[in-house]
Amino acid sequence: MSCKNLDFTLIFNDKKLAAAINNLTKRQKQIMFLKYVKEYDEHQIANILKVSPQAVNKVKNSALKRIKKKA
């Protein structure tokens, strides 16, 4: 799953939020996209990315903290 060309400013109306998401790591962007745009749960994301659900949750929480600081 690639987020290389994924621009969150095209998905979210809130430009500050989109900019904060665009500054995340590739893995964080992948998880945020799958969780909040595609609405997959942690187990589905884990299967797609070939990681554990705990790893997905950890990266998601880290991304949310980064977004809260920026947005």
Buried (B, 14 or more C-beta within 10 A) or exposed (E): EEBEEBEBEEEBEEEEBBBBBBEBEEBBBBBBBBBBEEEBEBEBBBEBBEBEBEBBBEBBEBBBEBBEEBE
